[in-house]
Amino acid sequence: MVKIVTDAEANLTPGLMARFDIKTMPLWIHFGQESYQEGVNITREAFYERLTTGSEFPKTSQASVGQFVELYRPIVQAGHEIVSIHISSGLSGTYQSALNAARQLAGAKISVVDSLHATAGQAMVVWHAAEWAEAGWSREEIVAGLQPIIKHIRLFFLVDTLEYLRRGGRIGSATALMAKLLQVKPILTLKDGLIELYAKTRTRKRALVRLKGLVLEAAGGHTGVDLGVVHAGCPEEARALTEELSAELEPQRLLMDLLGPGIGAHVGPGMIGAGVYCEEW
């Protein structure tokens, strides 16, 4: 049987992970000399409390090759094959750590997939893979089936400031400075696994309307889509956006949750994002 592995940046709910027995590798979060891993020694809520009230800017680092070896080994020893799906290699070294770990386990049948996404987009890739594994698809069939999904997922996210992304090296200083000087609320997207500025609005209220419009436009009038909404400490806005989009898109797969620390450290509090995928594309 094929088992699915991912990392915490897929932002999967505990229920979804339990339903498909998905194994998840946390990333490291560092506040000064103190290091944490989500679900091990810090919760999402505790992370955002420290992010908004503390003075230290958090840093992140991917899990080591050794940690992935230890995650993979018992799965392989139990006779399973693995499809390991990870946050975009353009945003984190997690994919490379997983790839190197798979190479160290001689004879193990492990396929490591670069999702080219994060959060809701990555979750959609993992969710499809988990359904196919449960249905008895082979490892090769799952990997092949994921490629058009990865290609067509659209993900948009609104941030209050680009400063967190600038400090983390995920977006250029010039872009961040421009947004600050113009006092705009940026809407970003992922293109080929990298973050790009997609739209600029003057107020958060207008940005939320624009965000909803971009998701509906990306859906192209289809219903029965995959829909994911994530947020960094703005649950009311996320809930409202989810309800409005669900009313129009009638999603067959729906995810709405608080953003994990690994991405939250780079986008900052107040971020809200939405991803969409339609099988008819």
C-alpha positions as CSV (number, residue, x, y, z in Angstrom):
1,M,0.0,0.0,0.0
2,V,1.1,3.6,-0.7
3,K,1.4,5.9,2.3
4,I,1.3,9.7,2.0
5,V,3.8,12.0,3.7
6,T,3.8,15.8,3.7
7,D,5.0,18.6,5.9
8,A,3.1,21.0,8.2
9,E,3.0,23.7,5.6
10,A,0.2,21.9,3.9
11,N,-1.9,23.1,6.8
12,L,-4.0,19.9,6.9
13,T,-6.6,19.6,9.6
14,P,-6.1,16.8,12.2
15,G,-9.3,15.2,11.0
16,L,-8.0,14.9,7.4
17,M,-4.7,13.6,8.6
18,A,-6.3,10.9,10.7
19,R,-8.8,10.0,8.0
20,F,-6.1,9.1,5.5
21,D,-3.3,8.3,8.0
22,I,-1.1,11.1,6.5
23,K,2.3,11.5,8.2
24,T,3.4,15.1,8.6
25,M,6.9,16.6,9.2
26,P,6.9,19.8,11.1
27,L,9.3,22.7,10.3
28,W,11.4,24.4,12.9
29,I,10.5,27.8,14.2
30,H,13.1,29.9,16.0
31,F,12.6,32.8,18.3
32,G,16.1,33.9,19.2
33,Q,17.8,30.9,20.9
34,E,14.5,29.1,21.4
35,S,13.4,26.5,18.8
36,Y,10.0,25.0,18.4
37,Q,8.1,22.5,16.2
38,E,4.4,22.8,15.6
39,G,2.5,20.0,17.3
40,V,5.6,19.1,19.3
41,N,6.3,21.9,21.7
42,I,4.2,24.8,20.3
43,T,0.6,25.2,19.2
44,R,-0.5,27.5,16.4
45,E,-2.4,29.7,18.8
46,A,0.7,30.0,21.1
47,F,2.8,30.9,18.1
48,Y,0.6,33.8,17.0
49,E,0.4,35.1,20.5
50,R,4.1,35.3,20.6
51,L,4.3,36.7,17.1
52,T,2.0,39.6,17.9
53,T,3.1,40.4,21.4
54,G,6.9,39.5,21.3
55,S,9.7,41.6,20.1
56,E,11.7,38.9,18.3
57,F,11.3,38.2,14.6
58,P,10.9,34.5,14.0
59,K,13.0,32.5,11.7
60,T,12.3,29.1,10.2
61,S,14.3,26.1,9.0
62,Q,13.4,22.8,7.3
63,A,13.5,19.4,8.9
64,S,16.9,17.6,8.6
65,V,17.6,14.7,6.3
66,G,17.9,12.5,9.4
67,Q,14.5,13.5,10.6
68,F,13.0,12.4,7.3
69,V,14.9,9.2,7.4
70,E,13.4,8.4,10.8
71,L,9.9,9.3,9.5
72,Y,10.3,7.2,6.4
73,R,12.0,4.1,7.9
74,P,9.1,2.5,9.9
75,I,6.7,3.1,7.0
76,V,9.1,1.3,4.6
77,Q,9.8,-1.5,7.1
78,A,6.1,-2.1,7.4
79,G,6.1,-2.9,3.6
80,H,4.6,0.3,2.3
81,E,5.7,2.6,-0.6
82,I,5.6,6.4,0.0
83,V,4.6,9.5,-1.9
84,S,6.1,12.4,-0.1
85,I,4.6,15.8,-1.1
86,H,6.2,19.0,0.1
87,I,6.0,22.8,0.1
88,S,7.5,24.5,-3.0
89,S,11.2,24.1,-3.3
90,G,11.3,27.8,-4.1
91,L,10.1,28.6,-0.6
92,S,11.8,26.0,1.6
93,G,14.6,23.4,1.6
94,T,12.1,20.8,2.8
95,Y,11.8,19.1,-0.6
96,Q,15.5,18.7,-0.9
97,S,15.8,17.2,2.6
98,A,13.1,14.7,1.8
99,L,14.7,13.8,-1.5
100,N,18.1,13.3,0.2
101,A,16.5,11.1,2.9
102,A,14.7,9.0,0.3
103,R,18.1,8.4,-1.4
104,Q,19.6,7.2,1.8
105,L,17.1,4.4,2.3
106,A,18.4,1.8,-0.1
107,G,15.7,-0.2,-1.8
108,A,12.9,2.0,-0.4
109,K,10.2,2.9,-2.9
110,I,9.7,6.6,-2.2
111,S,8.6,9.3,-4.7
112,V,9.3,12.9,-3.5
113,V,7.0,15.5,-5.1
114,D,7.5,19.2,-5.2
115,S,4.0,20.6,-4.9
116,L,5.1,24.1,-6.1
117,H,2.6,25.4,-3.6
118,A,2.0,25.9,0.1
119,T,-0.9,25.9,2.6
120,A,-4.2,25.5,0.8
121,G,-2.6,24.7,-2.6
122,Q,-0.3,22.1,-1.1
123,A,-3.3,20.6,0.9
124,M,-5.2,20.0,-2.3
125,V,-2.3,18.1,-3.8
126,V,-2.0,16.0,-0.7
127,W,-5.7,15.4,-0.4
128,H,-6.0,14.0,-4.0
129,A,-3.0,11.8,-3.4
130,A,-4.5,10.4,-0.2
131,E,-7.8,9.6,-1.9
132,W,-6.0,7.8,-4.7
133,A,-3.8,5.8,-2.3
134,E,-6.9,4.7,-0.4
135,A,-8.4,3.7,-3.7
136,G,-5.4,1.4,-4.4
137,W,-3.6,3.5,-7.0
138,S,0.1,2.7,-7.5
139,R,2.8,5.1,-6.5
140,E,3.6,5.8,-10.1
141,E,-0.1,6.5,-10.9
142,I,-0.4,8.9,-8.0
143,V,2.7,10.9,-9.0
144,A,1.5,11.1,-12.6
145,G,-2.0,12.1,-11.6
146,L,-0.7,14.9,-9.4
147,Q,1.0,16.8,-12.2
148,P,-2.0,18.5,-13.8
149,I,-3.4,19.3,-10.4
150,I,-0.1,21.0,-9.4
151,K,-0.1,22.9,-12.7
152,H,-3.7,24.3,-12.4
153,I,-4.2,25.2,-8.7
154,R,-4.6,28.9,-8.2
155,L,-3.6,30.4,-4.9
156,F,-4.0,34.1,-3.8
157,F,-3.3,35.6,-0.5
158,L,-3.6,39.0,1.1
159,V,-1.0,40.3,3.6
160,D,-1.1,43.4,5.8
161,T,2.5,44.1,5.1
162,L,5.3,42.7,3.0
163,E,7.9,43.2,5.8
164,Y,7.7,39.6,7.0
165,L,8.3,38.2,3.5
166,R,11.1,40.7,2.9
167,R,12.9,39.8,6.1
168,G,12.5,36.1,5.3
169,G,14.0,36.6,1.8
170,R,10.7,35.4,0.1
171,I,10.1,38.7,-1.7
172,G,12.4,41.5,-3.0
173,S,13.2,44.6,-0.9
174,A,12.2,46.9,-3.8
175,T,8.7,45.3,-4.0
176,A,8.3,45.5,-0.2
177,L,9.4,49.2,-0.1
178,M,7.1,50.1,-3.0
179,A,4.1,48.6,-1.2
180,K,5.0,50.4,2.0
181,L,5.5,53.8,0.4
182,L,2.2,53.5,-1.5
183,Q,0.4,52.2,1.6
184,V,-1.3,49.4,-0.4
185,K,-2.6,46.1,0.7
186,P,-0.8,43.6,-1.5
187,I,-2.4,40.4,-3.0
188,L,0.2,37.8,-3.8
189,T,0.2,34.6,-5.8
190,L,2.4,31.6,-6.4
191,K,3.8,31.2,-9.9
192,D,6.2,28.3,-10.7
193,G,6.6,27.9,-6.9
194,L,7.7,31.5,-6.2
195,I,5.8,34.4,-4.6
196,E,4.8,37.2,-6.9
197,L,2.9,40.4,-6.4
198,Y,-0.4,40.0,-8.2
199,A,-2.6,43.0,-7.3
200,K,-2.5,46.2,-5.1
201,T,-5.5,47.7,-3.3
202,R,-5.8,50.7,-1.1
203,T,-7.7,49.3,1.8
204,R,-8.2,45.9,3.4
205,K,-11.9,45.9,2.8
206,R,-11.3,46.4,-1.0
207,A,-8.5,43.8,-0.9
208,L,-10.9,41.2,0.6
209,V,-13.4,41.9,-2.2
210,R,-10.7,41.6,-4.8
211,L,-9.4,38.4,-3.3
212,K,-12.9,36.8,-3.5
213,G,-13.2,38.0,-7.1
214,L,-9.9,36.5,-8.1
215,V,-10.8,33.1,-6.7
216,L,-14.2,33.2,-8.5
217,E,-12.5,34.3,-11.7
218,A,-10.0,31.5,-11.4
219,A,-12.8,29.0,-11.0
220,G,-14.2,30.0,-14.4
221,G,-17.8,29.5,-13.5
222,H,-17.3,25.9,-12.4
223,T,-18.8,24.4,-9.2
224,G,-17.8,21.3,-7.3
225,V,-14.3,22.6,-7.0
226,D,-11.6,22.2,-4.4
227,L,-11.5,25.2,-2.1
228,G,-9.1,26.1,0.7
229,V,-9.1,29.2,2.9
230,V,-6.3,29.9,5.4
231,H,-5.7,32.8,7.8
232,A,-3.2,34.1,10.2
233,G,-5.3,35.3,13.1
234,C,-8.4,36.7,11.3
235,P,-10.9,33.9,11.7
236,E,-14.0,36.1,11.2
237,E,-12.8,37.3,7.8
238,A,-11.8,33.8,6.8
239,R,-15.1,32.3,7.9
240,A,-17.0,35.0,5.9
241,L,-14.9,34.5,2.8
242,T,-15.3,30.7,3.0
243,E,-19.1,31.0,3.3
244,E,-19.3,33.5,0.4
245,L,-17.1,31.4,-1.9
246,S,-18.8,28.1,-0.9
247,A,-22.2,29.5,-1.7
248,E,-21.0,30.2,-5.3
249,L,-18.5,27.3,-5.9
250,E,-20.2,24.5,-4.0
251,P,-16.9,22.8,-3.2
252,Q,-16.5,19.1,-3.1
253,R,-13.3,19.4,-1.0
254,L,-13.2,22.2,1.5
255,L,-10.5,23.3,3.9
256,M,-10.6,26.3,6.3
257,D,-8.0,26.6,9.1
258,L,-5.6,28.7,11.0
259,L,-2.2,29.0,9.1
260,G,0.7,27.0,10.6
261,P,3.7,28.7,12.1
262,G,6.1,27.8,9.2
263,I,4.3,30.0,6.8
264,G,2.8,32.4,9.4
265,A,6.3,33.5,10.3
266,H,6.9,34.7,6.8
267,V,3.5,36.4,6.0
268,G,2.8,37.9,9.4
269,P,-0.5,38.3,11.3
270,G,-3.6,39.3,9.3
271,M,-2.8,37.2,6.3
272,I,-5.8,35.6,4.5
273,G,-5.5,33.3,1.5
274,A,-7.6,31.2,-0.8
275,G,-6.8,28.5,-3.3
276,V,-9.0,26.8,-5.9
277,Y,-8.8,23.8,-8.2
278,C,-11.3,22.3,-10.6
279,E,-11.1,18.8,-12.0
280,E,-12.7,20.1,-15.2
281,W,-9.8,22.4,-16.1
